[in-house]
Amino acid sequence: MNLDMQDKVILISGGAAGIGAAIAAASAREGAIPVIIDRNEAAARSFAETLRAEGLRCEIVLLDLKTPDDCRLAAEDALRLHGKIDALVNNAGVNDGVGLEHGNPERFLQSVNANLMHYYALAHYTLPALKLTKGSIVNIASKVALTGQGNTSGYAAAKGATLALTREWAVELLPLGIRVNAVIPAEVMTPLYRQWIATFPEPNEKLKSIERSIPLEHRLTTPEEIASTVVFLLSPRSSHTTGQFLHVDGGYVHLDRTL
């Protein structure tokens, strides 16, 4: 299917690795121009070289998104590079393990800020450009917002807020023709996920136990499977879809995990 993404400028936070990189690659292969925001210069430049070696277009913006000014600069850089923004993918974040018993209010606030503030700020600063293109926003959330996990209160709060903001923005931006949706991954094999698995005494056994709990094919979701859904939601082929939460998780959240 031709997704009509040719020359669309897509701003992607955390776009140099994992799910973000898969979204950048998938959008580039549809003819779009991903503008990859990432704090890891080596990873961003290496990934951009890989895409360009395939004859694909991309840009990189090296920022950490710690402050609203960082987010403003990211939006301004995207506009400076291509004169428009057609879509925003809010993706950057980390499950940082700030829990209730073993955390504290200060660390909780830091976690929420690190995982949520830039979602709002990037949407705010790209909005003038998105109004001109009648663009779209996709927020990457997490199953943790719905299932809980334990010992990750800050991340869970941020991802719960991500779902709330998705609906809130979808309502607010209806008159502007801007669509807003969320994709909810569960267990996805990314570099950060590999690092987490490696912390267990028996990493392979832990991974196998997780895979057994995923109803469809008893395997983890790939970043590319997340990316395919995200790019569809960004595209004009999804022109009447807004305010939706799409689970790309092999049935993890909604189906019987004992099967």
RONU-475753 format. One record per residue: residue in one letter; x, y, z of N, C-alpha, C in turn. Coordinates in steps of 0.1 Angstrom, whole numbers, padded with zeros to 4 digits, always signed. Example, Ala and Ser with C-alpha at 12.3 -4.5 7.8 and 13.67 -1.06 7.14 Angstrom:
% residues 2
A+0132-0057+0078+0123-0045+0078+0132-0033+0078;S+0128-0022+0071+0137-0011+0071+0129+0000+0079;
% end
This chain:
% residues 259
M+0008-0012+0000+0000+0000+0000+0009+0012+0000;N+0006+0022-0009+0012+0035-0009+0006+0043+0002;L+0014+0047+0012+0008+0055+0024+0008+0070+0021;D+0012+0074+0009+0011+0089+0006+0020+0097+0016;M+0032+0092+0019+0040+0099+0029+0052+0106+0022;Q+0052+0107+0009+0063+0113+0001+0065+0127+0006;D+0078+0130+0010+0082+0144+0014+0076+0149+0027;K+0069+0140+0035+0064+0144+0048+0075+0145+0058;V+0075+0156+0065+0086+0158+0075+0081+0153+0089;I+0087+0143+0094+0083+0137+0107+0093+0139+0118;L+0089+0146+0128+0098+0148+0140+0096+0137+0149;I+0108+0130+0153+0107+0118+0161+0117+0119+0173;S+0112+0120+0185+0120+0120+0197+0126+0106+0200;G+0138+0106+0204+0145+0093+0207+0145+0085+0195;G+0149+0091+0184+0148+0084+0171+0160+0076+0166;A+0170+0075+0174+0183+0069+0169+0184+0054+0173;A+0175+0049+0181+0176+0035+0186+0162+0030+0189;G+0161+0016+0190+0149+0010+0194+0137+0013+0186;I+0126+0016+0192+0113+0018+0186+0114+0031+0177;G+0121+0041+0183+0122+0054+0175+0129+0052+0162;A+0140+0044+0162+0148+0042+0150+0140+0034+0140;A+0132+0024+0145+0123+0017+0136+0113+0026+0129;I+0107+0035+0137+0098+0044+0131+0104+0053+0121;A+0116+0058+0124+0123+0067+0115+0126+0059+0102;A+0131+0047+0103+0134+0039+0091+0122+0036+0083;A+0111+0032+0089+0098+0029+0082+0093+0041+0075;S+0093+0052+0082+0088+0065+0075+0097+0069+0063;A+0110+0067+0065+0119+0071+0054+0117+0062+0042;R+0114+0049+0044+0112+0040+0033+0098+0042+0026;E+0090+0050+0033+0077+0054+0026+0079+0068+0019;G+0091+0073+0019+0094+0085+0012+0093+0098+0021;A+0091+0096+0034+0091+0107+0043+0105+0111+0047;I+0106+0122+0054+0119+0127+0059+0119+0127+0074;P+0124+0117+0081+0124+0118+0095+0134+0127+0100;V+0130+0135+0110+0140+0144+0117+0142+0138+0131;I+0153+0132+0133+0156+0124+0145+0162+0132+0156;I+0154+0133+0167+0160+0140+0179+0165+0129+0188;D+0178+0131+0192+0184+0122+0201+0196+0128+0208;R+0199+0124+0220+0210+0129+0228+0223+0122+0225;N+0222+0110+0220+0234+0102+0217+0239+0105+0204;E+0250+0113+0203+0255+0118+0190+0260+0106+0182;A+0268+0097+0188+0274+0086+0181+0263+0077+0175;A+0253+0074+0183+0242+0065+0178+0234+0072+0167;A+0231+0085+0168+0223+0093+0159+0231+0093+0145;R+0244+0097+0146+0251+0098+0133+0253+0085+0126;S+0255+0074+0134+0257+0061+0128+0244+0056+0122;F+0232+0059+0129+0220+0055+0123+0216+0063+0110;A+0219+0076+0111+0217+0084+0099+0225+0079+0087;E+0238+0075+0090+0246+0070+0079+0240+0057+0073;T+0235+0049+0082+0229+0036+0077+0217+0039+0068;L+0208+0049+0072+0197+0052+0063+0201+0058+0050;R+0211+0067+0051+0215+0074+0038+0222+0064+0029;A+0229+0054+0035+0235+0043+0026+0224+0036+0018;E+0212+0036+0023+0201+0029+0016+0195+0039+0006;G+0200+0051+0005+0194+0061-0004+0182+0068+0002;L+0181+0067+0016+0169+0073+0023+0174+0087+0028;R+0164+0096+0030+0166+0109+0036+0163+0109+0051;C+0171+0117+0058+0169+0119+0072+0177+0131+0077;E+0173+0136+0088+0180+0147+0095+0182+0143+0109;I+0192+0148+0116+0194+0146+0130+0195+0159+0138;V+0189+0159+0149+0189+0171+0158+0194+0166+0172;L+0206+0170+0176+0212+0165+0188+0208+0173+0200;L+0198+0168+0207+0193+0175+0219+0189+0165+0230;D+0189+0169+0242+0185+0160+0253+0171+0161+0257;L+0164+0172+0253+0150+0174+0257+0147+0174+0272;K+0157+0179+0279+0156+0181+0294+0147+0193+0298;T+0147+0203+0289+0140+0215+0292+0131+0219+0281;P+0121+0228+0284+0112+0232+0273+0120+0239+0262;D+0131+0246+0266+0139+0253+0255+0145+0243+0245;D+0149+0231+0251+0154+0221+0242+0143+0217+0232;C+0131+0216+0236+0120+0212+0228+0117+0223+0217;R+0117+0235+0222+0115+0246+0212+0126+0246+0201;L+0138+0244+0205+0149+0243+0196+0148+0232+0186;A+0143+0220+0191+0141+0209+0182+0130+0213+0171;A+0119+0219+0175+0109+0223+0165+0115+0233+0156;E+0122+0243+0161+0128+0253+0152+0138+0247+0142;D+0146+0237+0147+0156+0231+0138+0149+0224+0127;A+0138+0216+0130+0130+0209+0120+0125+0219+0109;L+0119+0230+0114+0114+0240+0105+0125+0246+0096;R+0136+0249+0103+0148+0255+0095+0153+0246+0084;L+0153+0233+0087+0158+0223+0077+0149+0221+0065;H+0135+0221+0068+0126+0218+0057+0114+0227+0056;G+0113+0237+0064+0102+0247+0062+0088+0242+0066;K+0087+0230+0072+0074+0225+0076+0076+0213+0085;I+0065+0210+0092+0064+0198+0100+0051+0191+0098;D+0051+0179+0093+0038+0172+0090+0034+0163+0101;A+0043+0159+0110+0039+0150+0120+0049+0150+0131;L+0044+0146+0143+0053+0145+0155+0051+0131+0161;V+0062+0124+0164+0061+0112+0172+0068+0114+0185;N+0061+0114+0196+0066+0115+0209+0070+0101+0214;N+0083+0098+0215+0087+0085+0218+0097+0084+0229;A+0106+0094+0231+0117+0092+0240+0112+0090+0254;G+0119+0082+0261+0116+0079+0276+0123+0067+0281;V+0123+0065+0294+0129+0053+0300+0122+0049+0312;N+0120+0036+0313+0114+0030+0325+0125+0029+0336;D+0125+0039+0344+0136+0042+0353+0135+0036+0367;G+0125+0029+0370+0124+0021+0383+0123+0030+0395;V+0116+0041+0394+0113+0049+0406+0100+0045+0412;G+0101+0036+0422+0089+0030+0428+0084+0038+0440;L+0074+0032+0446+0068+0039+0458+0076+0037+0471;E+0079+0024+0474+0086+0022+0486+0101+0026+0485;H+0107+0023+0473+0121+0025+0472+0125+0037+0464;G+0115+0046+0462+0117+0059+0456+0115+0070+0466;N+0113+0082+0462+0110+0093+0470+0103+0104+0462;P+0096+0114+0468+0089+0123+0460+0097+0131+0450;E+0110+0134+0454+0118+0141+0445+0122+0133+0432;R+0125+0121+0434+0128+0112+0423+0116+0109+0414;F+0104+0108+0421+0092+0107+0414+0089+0118+0404;L+0091+0130+0409+0089+0142+0401+0099+0143+0389;Q+0111+0139+0392+0121+0139+0382+0118+0129+0371;S+0113+0117+0375+0109+0107+0365+0097+0111+0357;V+0087+0117+0363+0075+0122+0355+0080+0133+0346;N+0088+0142+0350+0093+0153+0342+0101+0147+0330;A+0110+0137+0333+0118+0132+0322+0110+0124+0312;N+0099+0118+0316+0092+0110+0307+0079+0116+0301;L+0076+0128+0305+0063+0135+0301+0065+0149+0296;M+0073+0157+0303+0074+0171+0299+0076+0173+0284;H+0086+0166+0279+0089+0168+0264+0078+0164+0255;Y+0069+0155+0259+0058+0152+0251+0049+0164+0249;Y+0046+0171+0260+0038+0183+0260+0045+0194+0252;A+0058+0196+0256+0065+0208+0250+0067+0206+0235;L+0071+0194+0231+0072+0192+0216+0059+0194+0209;A+0048+0189+0215+0035+0192+0208+0032+0207+0208;H+0035+0214+0219+0032+0228+0220+0040+0236+0209;Y+0053+0233+0208+0061+0241+0199+0060+0237+0185;T+0055+0225+0182+0053+0221+0168+0039+0224+0163;L+0030+0228+0172+0016+0230+0169+0014+0241+0158;P+0021+0252+0158+0019+0262+0147+0022+0256+0134;A+0033+0248+0133+0036+0241+0120+0026+0231+0116;L+0021+0223+0126+0011+0212+0124-0002+0218+0119;K-0005+0230+0124-0018+0237+0120-0017+0239+0105;L-0006+0243+0100-0005+0247+0086-0006+0234+0077;T-0001+0223+0082-0001+0211+0074-0013+0201+0077;K-0021+0205+0087-0031+0196+0092-0025+0183+0095;G-0014+0183+0103-0006+0172+0106-0012+0162+0116;S-0004+0154+0121-0008+0144+0131+0003+0141+0141;I-0002+0136+0153+0007+0133+0164+0004+0119+0168;V+0015+0111+0170+0014+0098+0176+0023+0098+0189;N+0016+0095+0200+0023+0093+0213+0026+0079+0216;I+0038+0075+0219+0042+0062+0223+0040+0061+0238;A+0031+0052+0242+0027+0050+0256+0034+0037+0261;S+0027+0030+0270+0032+0017+0275+0021+0009+0281;K+0022-0004+0281+0012-0012+0288+0013-0010+0303;V+0024-0005+0308+0025-0002+0322+0014+0007+0327;A+0010+0016+0318-0001+0026+0322-0014+0019+0325;L-0016+0007+0320-0028+0000+0321-0027-0013+0330;T-0016-0019+0330-0014-0032+0337-0006-0030+0350;G+0001-0019+0352+0010-0018+0363+0022-0027+0361;Q+0033-0025+0368+0044-0034+0367+0051-0036+0381;G+0050-0026+0389+0056-0026+0402+0070-0019+0402;N+0072-0010+0412+0085-0003+0413+0088+0006+0401;T+0078+0012+0396+0081+0022+0385+0069+0032+0385;S+0067+0038+0396+0056+0048+0398+0057+0060+0389;G+0069+0065+0387+0071+0077+0379+0068+0074+0364;Y+0074+0063+0359+0072+0060+0345+0057+0056+0343;A+0051+0049+0352+0036+0046+0350+0028+0058+0350;A+0031+0067+0359+0023+0080+0360+0025+0088+0347;A+0037+0088+0341+0039+0096+0329+0032+0089+0317;K+0032+0076+0317+0026+0069+0305+0010+0069+0307;G+0005+0069+0319-0009+0071+0321-0013+0085+0316;A-0005+0095+0320-0007+0109+0315-0006+0110+0300;T+0002+0102+0294+0004+0102+0279-0010+0098+0273;L-0016+0088+0278-0029+0084+0273-0040+0094+0275;A-0040+0101+0287-0049+0111+0289-0047+0123+0280;L-0034+0127+0278-0032+0138+0269-0035+0135+0254;T-0034+0122+0251-0038+0118+0237-0052+0121+0234;R-0061+0118+0244-0075+0121+0242-0078+0136+0243;E-0071+0142+0253-0073+0157+0255-0069+0164+0242;W-0057+0161+0237-0053+0168+0225-0061+0165+0213;A-0066+0153+0212-0074+0149+0200-0087+0158+0200;V-0093+0160+0212-0105+0169+0213-0101+0183+0210;E-0090+0188+0216-0087+0202+0214-0083+0205+0200;L-0077+0196+0193-0072+0199+0179-0082+0195+0168;L-0093+0189+0172-0103+0185+0162-0106+0197+0152;P-0109+0209+0157-0112+0220+0148-0101+0223+0138;L-0089+0219+0142-0078+0222+0133-0074+0211+0123;G-0082+0200+0124-0079+0189+0115-0067+0181+0119;I-0062+0183+0131-0049+0176+0135-0054+0163+0143;R-0049+0152+0138-0052+0139+0145-0042+0135+0155;V-0047+0129+0166-0038+0125+0177-0041+0111+0182;N-0032+0102+0182-0034+0088+0186-0022+0084+0194;A-0024+0072+0201-0014+0066+0209-0012+0052+0205;V+0001+0047+0205+0004+0033+0203+0009+0028+0216;I+0004+0016+0220+0008+0011+0233+0015-0002+0232;P+0029-0002+0232+0036-0015+0232+0036-0022+0245;A+0040-0034+0245+0041-0042+0258+0056-0046+0259;E+0058-0058+0254+0072-0064+0255+0079-0063+0241;V+0088-0054+0240+0095-0051+0227+0110-0053+0229;M+0116-0060+0220+0130-0062+0221+0138-0050+0215;T+0142-0041+0224+0150-0029+0221+0163-0030+0229;P+0173-0021+0226+0185-0022+0233+0183-0020+0248;L+0174-0011+0252+0171-0009+0267+0165-0022+0273;Y+0156-0029+0265+0150-0041+0270+0161-0052+0272;R+0170-0053+0263+0181-0062+0264+0189-0060+0277;Q+0192-0047+0279+0199-0043+0292+0191-0047+0304;W+0178-0046+0304+0170-0049+0315+0170-0065+0317;I+0168-0072+0307+0169-0087+0308+0182-0091+0313;A+0193-0085+0310+0206-0089+0314+0208-0087+0329;T+0199-0080+0336+0201-0077+0350+0196-0090+0358;F+0189-0099+0352+0184-0111+0359+0195-0122+0361;P+0195-0129+0371+0205-0140+0373+0205-0150+0361;E+0193-0153+0356+0192-0162+0344+0184-0155+0333;P+0191-0146+0326+0184-0138+0316+0176-0146+0305;N+0182-0157+0300+0175-0165+0290+0162-0171+0296;E+0162-0176+0308+0150-0181+0314+0140-0171+0316;K+0144-0159+0321+0135-0148+0323+0128-0144+0309;L+0136-0143+0299+0131-0140+0286+0121-0150+0281;K+0124-0163+0283+0115-0174+0279+0102-0173+0287;S+0102-0169+0300+0090-0168+0308+0081-0157+0303;I+0088-0146+0299+0080-0135+0293+0074-0138+0280;E+0082-0145+0271+0076-0149+0258+0064-0158+0260;R+0065-0167+0270+0054-0176+0272+0041-0169+0275;S+0042-0157+0281+0030-0149+0285+0024-0141+0274;I+0030-0141+0262+0025-0133+0251+0017-0142+0242;P+0003-0140+0242-0006-0150+0235-0002-0153+0221;L+0000-0142+0213+0002-0145+0198+0016-0149+0195;E+0018-0161+0192+0031-0167+0188+0041-0168+0199;H+0038-0164+0211+0047-0165+0223+0061-0160+0219;R+0061-0147+0215+0073-0140+0212+0071-0125+0215;L+0083-0118+0216+0082-0104+0218+0078-0097+0205;T+0072-0085+0207+0069-0077+0195+0083-0071+0190;T+0084-0069+0177+0096-0063+0172+0093-0048+0171;P+0104-0040+0171+0103-0025+0169+0096-0022+0156;E+0099-0031+0146+0094-0028+0132+0079-0030+0132;E+0073-0039+0140+0059-0040+0141+0052-0028+0148;I+0059-0022+0157+0054-0010+0163+0054+0001+0152;A+0065+0002+0145+0067+0012+0135+0057+0012+0124;S+0053+0000+0120+0044-0001+0109+0030+0005+0113;T+0026+0003+0125+0013+0009+0130+0015+0024+0132;V+0026+0028+0137+0028+0043+0139+0028+0050+0125;V+0035+0045+0115+0036+0051+0102+0022+0052+0096;F+0014+0041+0097+0000+0041+0092-0008+0052+0099;L-0007+0053+0112-0014+0064+0119-0010+0078+0115;L+0003+0080+0111+0008+0092+0107+0003+0096+0093;S+0000+0086+0085-0003+0088+0071-0017+0092+0068;P-0019+0098+0056-0032+0101+0051-0042+0089+0050;R-0036+0077+0049-0044+0065+0049-0052+0063+0062;S-0048+0070+0072-0055+0069+0085-0063+0082+0088;S-0068+0088+0078-0073+0102+0078-0085+0104+0087;H-0092+0094+0091-0104+0096+0100-0102+0088+0113;T-0090+0087+0117-0087+0080+0130-0080+0090+0140;T-0087+0093+0151-0081+0102+0161-0086+0098+0175;G-0078+0101+0185-0082+0098+0198-0081+0084+0202;Q-0074+0076+0194-0074+0061+0196-0061+0056+0203;F-0063+0045+0211-0052+0038+0217-0050+0025+0210;L-0040+0023+0202-0038+0010+0195-0027+0002+0202;H-0031-0010+0206-0022-0020+0213-0015-0028+0202;V-0002-0027+0202+0006-0036+0193+0014-0045+0202;D+0009-0056+0206+0015-0063+0217+0012-0078+0217;G+0008-0084+0206+0005-0098+0205-0006-0103+0215;G-0015-0094+0218-0026-0097+0227-0022-0097+0242;Y-0010-0092+0245-0005-0092+0259-0015-0086+0269;V-0021-0075+0266-0029-0068+0276-0043-0073+0277;H-0049-0077+0265-0063-0080+0265-0067-0095+0264;L-0057-0103+0260-0061-0117+0259-0056-0125+0270;D-0061-0137+0272-0057-0146+0283-0043-0151+0281;R-0034-0147+0291-0020-0150+0290-0017-0164+0295;T-0027-0172+0299-0024-0186+0303-0025-0195+0291;L-0029-0191+0279-0031-0199+0268-0018-0203+0262;
% end
